[in-house]
């Protein structure tokens, strides 16, 4: 039973629309902008194999887009996620010639690079 008087109007029913759901995007960028966005397929979790495949795609894009820029190598910074720390990922980075920069082990949840991708966060 609803708590209403006999003369009150019936409550309107809201239209329910199914959510598009969540998705995970891995974004690789440099000082000039976005290089690669990798969307994780639905139902998968990110692992070293998937992340390594993104690194190979990134290397191909770097060869294609910025051949003249990558003369001294690539300095690469990512956080301490398990897929990033995995031995297979580290071997792939070495194979591709990427030099990894150290990421502090107890750094805040938001990396300073996130403020480049989400400028509205600076104001909050």
MDAnalysis code that builds the backbone (N, CA, C; Angstrom):
import MDAnalysis as mda
import numpy as np

u = mda.Universe.empty(372, n_residues=124, atom_resindex=np.repeat(np.arange(124), 3), trajectory=True)
u.add_TopologyAttr("name", ["N", "CA", "C"] * 124)
u.add_TopologyAttr("resid", np.arange(1, 125))
u.add_TopologyAttr("resname", ["UNK", "UNK", "UNK", "UNK", "UNK", "UNK", "UNK", "UNK", "UNK", "UNK", "UNK", "UNK", "UNK", "UNK", "UNK", "UNK", "UNK", "UNK", "UNK", "UNK", "UNK", "UNK", "UNK", "UNK", "UNK", "UNK", "UNK", "UNK", "UNK", "UNK", "UNK", "UNK", "UNK", "UNK", "UNK", "UNK", "UNK", "UNK", "UNK", "UNK", "UNK", "UNK", "UNK", "UNK", "UNK", "UNK", "UNK", "UNK", "UNK", "UNK", "UNK", "UNK", "UNK", "UNK", "UNK", "UNK", "UNK", "UNK", "UNK", "UNK", "UNK", "UNK", "UNK", "UNK", "UNK", "UNK", "UNK", "UNK", "UNK", "UNK", "UNK", "UNK", "UNK", "UNK", "UNK", "UNK", "UNK", "UNK", "UNK", "UNK", "UNK", "UNK", "UNK", "UNK", "UNK", "UNK", "UNK", "UNK", "UNK", "UNK", "UNK", "UNK", "UNK", "UNK", "UNK", "UNK", "UNK", "UNK", "UNK", "UNK", "UNK", "UNK", "UNK", "UNK", "UNK", "UNK", "UNK", "UNK", "UNK", "UNK", "UNK", "UNK", "UNK", "UNK", "UNK", "UNK", "UNK", "UNK", "UNK", "UNK", "UNK", "UNK", "UNK", "UNK"])
u.atoms.positions = np.array([
    [0.841, -1.182, 0.000],
    [0.000, 0.000, 0.000],
    [0.886, 1.246, 0.000],
    [0.465, 2.207, -0.740],
    [1.172, 3.484, -0.747],
    [0.510, 4.417, 0.242],
    [1.282, 5.306, 0.834],
    [0.755, 6.286, 1.765],
    [0.330, 7.517, 0.986],
    [-0.923, 7.532, 0.605],
    [-1.458, 8.700, -0.087],
    [-2.961, 8.777, 0.177],
    [-3.506, 9.958, -0.055],
    [-4.939, 10.156, 0.130],
    [-5.663, 9.687, -1.117],
    [-6.916, 9.439, -0.979],
    [-7.701, 8.935, -2.113],
    [-7.765, 9.944, -3.261],
    [-7.623, 11.246, -2.988],
    [-7.711, 12.261, -4.037],
    [-6.361, 12.637, -4.646],
    [-5.254, 12.122, -4.125],
    [-3.944, 12.534, -4.631],
    [-3.629, 11.812, -5.947],
    [-2.849, 12.476, -6.819],
    [-2.534, 11.856, -8.106],
    [-1.609, 10.650, -7.946],
    [-1.705, 9.776, -8.916],
    [-0.848, 8.579, -8.891],
    [0.600, 8.994, -9.171],
    [1.538, 8.392, -8.507],
    [2.940, 8.728, -8.775],
    [3.342, 8.288, -10.185],
    [4.188, 9.117, -10.827],
    [4.639, 8.775, -12.171],
    [5.718, 7.707, -12.092],
    [5.673, 6.787, -13.033],
    [6.710, 5.763, -13.090],
    [7.860, 6.308, -13.923],
    [9.055, 6.085, -13.437],
    [10.240, 6.519, -14.161],
    [10.583, 5.503, -15.246],
    [11.032, 6.035, -16.370],
    [11.501, 5.127, -17.411],
    [12.873, 4.622, -16.998],
    [13.043, 3.341, -17.049],
    [14.313, 2.739, -16.673],
    [15.055, 2.382, -17.951],
    [16.269, 2.881, -18.046],
    [17.093, 2.602, -19.209],
    [18.330, 1.852, -18.736],
    [18.657, 0.789, -19.423],
    [19.800, -0.015, -19.037],
    [21.084, 0.794, -19.226],
    [21.962, 0.687, -18.243],
    [23.239, 1.397, -18.284],
    [24.149, 0.800, -19.349],
    [24.990, 1.635, -19.912],
    [25.966, 1.153, -20.889],
    [27.022, 0.304, -20.202],
    [27.147, 0.412, -18.909],
    [28.111, -0.371, -18.158],
    [29.444, 0.328, -18.047],
    [30.353, -0.319, -17.349],
    [31.680, 0.245, -17.152],
    [32.631, -0.353, -18.177],
    [33.694, 0.388, -18.457],
    [34.746, -0.142, -19.306],
    [36.073, 0.439, -18.845],
    [37.133, -0.226, -19.202],
    [38.465, 0.215, -18.815],
    [39.216, 0.655, -20.054],
    [39.807, 1.824, -19.969],
    [40.602, 2.350, -21.075],
    [42.018, 2.602, -20.593],
    [42.982, 2.129, -21.351],
    [44.393, 2.430, -21.097],
    [44.794, 3.514, -22.081],
    [45.277, 4.632, -21.559],
    [45.587, 5.777, -22.403],
    [47.088, 6.034, -22.364],
    [47.684, 6.097, -23.540],
    [49.105, 6.394, -23.677],
    [49.221, 7.733, -24.386],
    [50.017, 8.632, -23.829],
    [50.129, 9.960, -24.411],
    [51.528, 10.510, -24.213],
    [51.844, 11.531, -24.986],
    [53.083, 12.267, -24.824],
    [52.754, 13.747, -24.742],
    [53.764, 14.603, -24.820],
    [53.520, 16.037, -24.660],
    [52.660, 16.619, -25.766],
    [52.535, 15.931, -26.891],
    [51.729, 16.434, -28.002],
    [50.286, 15.951, -27.988],
    [49.971, 14.995, -27.142],
    [48.597, 14.510, -27.073],
    [48.510, 13.000, -26.969],
    [47.322, 12.481, -27.191],
    [47.045, 11.057, -27.059],
    [47.659, 10.272, -28.223],
    [48.335, 9.191, -27.884],
    [48.923, 8.314, -28.895],
    [48.063, 7.079, -29.135],
    [47.560, 6.491, -28.046],
    [46.823, 5.233, -28.149],
    [45.836, 5.134, -26.999],
    [44.631, 4.691, -27.318],
    [43.646, 4.355, -26.285],
    [43.264, 2.898, -26.514],
    [43.523, 2.080, -25.526],
    [43.171, 0.662, -25.604],
    [41.986, 0.380, -24.707],
    [40.885, -0.086, -25.291],
    [39.687, -0.424, -24.513],
    [39.698, -1.919, -24.220],
    [39.616, -2.255, -22.962],
    [39.615, -3.649, -22.543],
    [38.290, -4.292, -22.950],
    [38.338, -5.424, -23.658],
    [37.086, -6.094, -24.052],
    [36.247, -6.487, -22.824],
    [34.938, -6.432, -22.998],
    [34.008, -6.731, -21.902],
    [34.252, -8.144, -21.368],
    [34.264, -8.261, -20.076],
    [34.428, -9.556, -19.435],
    [35.884, -9.959, -19.215],
    [36.832, -9.144, -19.665],
    [38.242, -9.460, -19.469],
    [38.824, -8.600, -18.362],
    [39.910, -9.066, -17.803],
    [40.657, -8.266, -16.845],
    [42.019, -7.977, -17.446],
    [42.592, -6.872, -17.045],
    [43.891, -6.504, -17.599],
    [44.954, -7.406, -16.958],
    [45.799, -7.941, -17.802],
    [46.889, -8.785, -17.325],
    [48.148, -8.447, -18.116],
    [49.242, -9.104, -17.802],
    [50.519, -8.792, -18.441],
    [50.472, -9.050, -19.944],
    [49.787, -10.090, -20.367],
    [49.700, -10.416, -21.796],
    [48.970, -9.308, -22.568],
    [47.836, -8.880, -22.031],
    [47.069, -7.818, -22.681],
    [47.869, -6.512, -22.689],
    [48.453, -6.163, -21.555],
    [49.212, -4.921, -21.455],
    [50.420, -4.935, -22.391],
    [51.084, -6.076, -22.502],
    [52.222, -6.206, -23.415],
    [51.794, -5.992, -24.859],
    [50.600, -6.470, -25.214],
    [50.110, -6.269, -26.583],
    [49.865, -4.781, -26.847],
    [49.408, -4.042, -25.823],
    [49.241, -2.599, -25.972],
    [50.595, -1.911, -26.166],
    [51.611, -2.392, -25.472],
    [52.947, -1.810, -25.603],
    [53.493, -1.992, -27.016],
    [53.219, -3.145, -27.618],
    [53.655, -3.378, -29.000],
    [52.934, -2.424, -29.940],
    [51.626, -2.238, -29.728],
    [50.865, -1.275, -30.541],
    [51.423, 0.137, -30.374],
    [51.776, 0.478, -29.147],
    [52.331, 1.799, -28.875],
    [53.652, 1.986, -29.609],
    [54.502, 0.978, -29.597],
    [55.787, 1.065, -30.291],
    [55.573, 1.295, -31.783],
    [54.606, 0.581, -32.369],
    [54.293, 0.757, -33.793],
    [53.803, 2.181, -34.078],
    [52.978, 2.710, -33.198],
    [52.468, 4.079, -33.370],
    [53.601, 5.083, -33.251],
    [54.503, 4.852, -32.309],
    [55.640, 5.760, -32.153],
    [56.529, 5.752, -33.392],
    [56.724, 4.578, -33.964],
    [57.516, 4.488, -35.202],
    [56.848, 5.277, -36.321],
    [55.538, 5.145, -36.407],
    [54.760, 5.753, -37.479],
    [54.639, 7.275, -37.321],
    [54.300, 7.733, -36.105],
    [53.969, 9.143, -35.893],
    [55.165, 10.019, -35.574],
    [56.106, 9.501, -34.864],
    [57.152, 10.388, -34.371],
    [58.539, 9.794, -34.561],
    [58.815, 9.392, -35.766],
    [60.102, 8.779, -36.067],
    [61.257, 9.716, -35.702],
    [61.117, 10.992, -36.006],
    [62.213, 11.920, -35.754],
    [62.374, 12.230, -34.267],
    [61.327, 12.041, -33.474],
    [61.396, 12.344, -32.046],
    [62.099, 11.249, -31.250],
    [61.922, 10.019, -31.666],
    [62.403, 8.883, -30.883],
    [63.807, 8.505, -31.349],
    [64.744, 9.389, -31.145],
    [66.122, 9.101, -31.547],
    [66.932, 8.563, -30.384],
    [66.594, 8.982, -29.175],
    [67.351, 8.560, -27.997],
    [66.615, 7.501, -27.177],
    [65.476, 7.055, -27.607],
    [64.720, 6.063, -26.865],
    [63.467, 6.653, -26.251],
    [62.748, 5.817, -25.539],
    [61.479, 6.207, -24.927],
    [61.598, 6.078, -23.419],
    [61.314, 7.165, -22.716],
    [61.199, 7.123, -21.262],
    [59.743, 6.823, -20.950],
    [59.510, 5.785, -20.188],
    [58.160, 5.285, -19.985],
    [57.819, 5.329, -18.500],
    [56.658, 5.890, -18.168],
    [56.198, 5.962, -16.785],
    [54.808, 5.355, -16.689],
    [54.678, 4.374, -15.849],
    [53.368, 3.830, -15.511],
    [53.354, 3.530, -14.018],
    [52.166, 3.258, -13.483],
    [52.070, 3.071, -12.038],
    [52.476, 1.661, -11.638],
    [52.172, 1.291, -10.409],
    [52.599, 0.003, -9.868],
    [51.505, -1.061, -9.912],
    [50.650, -1.008, -10.906],
    [49.599, -2.021, -11.047],
    [50.252, -3.386, -11.297],
    [49.613, -4.466, -10.869],
    [50.213, -5.789, -11.044],
    [50.586, -6.118, -12.492],
    [49.756, -5.726, -13.444],
    [50.068, -6.011, -14.851],
    [51.296, -5.230, -15.305],
    [51.556, -4.098, -14.706],
    [52.712, -3.276, -15.064],
    [53.996, -3.806, -14.435],
    [53.879, -4.421, -13.264],
    [55.052, -4.938, -12.554],
    [55.408, -6.353, -12.957],
    [54.537, -7.017, -13.681],
    [54.749, -8.421, -14.029],
    [56.055, -8.621, -14.810],
    [56.677, -9.748, -14.601],
    [57.944, -10.057, -15.258],
    [57.797, -10.038, -16.776],
    [56.693, -10.583, -17.283],
    [56.464, -10.603, -18.736],
    [56.397, -9.182, -19.296],
    [55.783, -8.275, -18.565],
    [55.696, -6.877, -18.995],
    [57.074, -6.233, -18.984],
    [57.837, -6.494, -17.937],
    [59.181, -5.923, -17.840],
    [60.071, -6.412, -18.985],
    [59.947, -7.678, -19.321],
    [60.719, -8.229, -20.447],
    [60.297, -7.591, -21.762],
    [59.001, -7.370, -21.944],
    [58.499, -6.744, -23.164],
    [59.001, -5.307, -23.279],
    [59.010, -4.576, -22.181],
    [59.526, -3.211, -22.186],
    [61.008, -3.185, -22.578],
    [61.783, -4.129, -22.041],
    [63.206, -4.232, -22.415],
    [63.359, -4.553, -23.894],
    [62.546, -5.490, -24.364],
    [62.598, -5.910, -25.769],
    [62.270, -4.744, -26.706],
    [61.319, -3.911, -26.309],
    [60.910, -2.772, -27.132],
    [61.861, -1.578, -27.006],
    [62.759, -1.635, -26.045],
    [63.713, -0.550, -25.861],
    [63.180, 0.619, -25.057],
    [62.120, 0.405, -24.284],
    [61.573, 1.455, -23.436],
    [62.333, 1.465, -22.117],
    [62.722, 2.645, -21.668],
    [63.380, 2.784, -20.372],
    [62.332, 3.228, -19.364],
    [62.105, 2.415, -18.335],
    [61.077, 2.736, -17.338],
    [61.616, 3.665, -16.271],
    [60.819, 4.652, -15.938],
    [61.112, 5.540, -14.824],
    [60.497, 4.938, -13.568],
    [61.166, 5.130, -12.443],
    [60.641, 4.598, -11.182],
    [59.400, 5.369, -10.753],
    [58.420, 4.630, -10.279],
    [57.182, 5.214, -9.773],
    [57.179, 4.985, -8.267],
    [56.948, 6.013, -7.449],
    [57.002, 5.831, -5.999],
    [56.024, 4.751, -5.532],
    [56.476, 3.862, -4.646],
    [55.618, 2.741, -4.237],
    [54.354, 3.147, -3.498],
    [54.382, 4.238, -2.754],
    [53.212, 4.650, -1.989],
    [52.736, 6.017, -2.439],
    [52.567, 6.159, -3.728],
    [52.132, 7.445, -4.261],
    [50.610, 7.556, -4.175],
    [50.064, 8.765, -4.272],
    [48.612, 8.928, -4.184],
    [47.883, 8.230, -5.330],
    [46.598, 8.034, -5.142],
    [45.790, 7.346, -6.143],
    [45.785, 8.025, -7.497],
    [45.903, 9.338, -7.511],
    [45.922, 10.073, -8.775],
    [47.358, 10.435, -9.119],
    [47.823, 9.962, -10.242],
    [49.145, 10.337, -10.715],
    [49.095, 11.770, -11.233],
    [50.222, 12.438, -11.189],
    [50.239, 13.822, -11.675],
    [49.857, 13.884, -13.146],
    [50.114, 12.820, -13.891],
    [49.744, 12.802, -15.306],
    [48.230, 12.775, -15.502],
    [47.491, 12.306, -14.506],
    [46.031, 12.272, -14.629],
    [45.442, 13.668, -14.743],
    [46.127, 14.659, -14.198],
    [45.625, 16.023, -14.283],
    [45.723, 16.558, -15.709],
    [46.615, 15.980, -16.512],
    [46.698, 16.344, -17.927],
    [45.482, 15.794, -18.677],
    [45.090, 14.564, -18.335],
    [43.964, 13.917, -19.013],
    [42.621, 14.433, -18.523],
    [42.542, 14.791, -17.255],
    [41.287, 15.233, -16.650],
    [41.498, 16.604, -16.015],
    [41.562, 17.672, -16.813],
    [41.907, 18.987, -16.280],
    [40.943, 19.507, -15.222],
    [39.715, 19.054, -15.199],
    [38.749, 19.505, -14.212],
    [39.122, 19.112, -12.788],
    [39.990, 18.105, -12.631],
    [40.390, 17.666, -11.302],
    [41.233, 18.715, -10.591],
    [41.923, 19.564, -11.331],
    [42.765, 20.593, -10.717],
    [41.929, 21.556, -9.891],
    [40.690, 21.768, -10.292],
    [39.838, 22.749, -9.629],
    [39.187, 22.223, -8.372],
    [39.183, 20.910, -8.178],
    [38.502, 20.311, -7.023],
    [39.411, 20.142, -5.851],
])
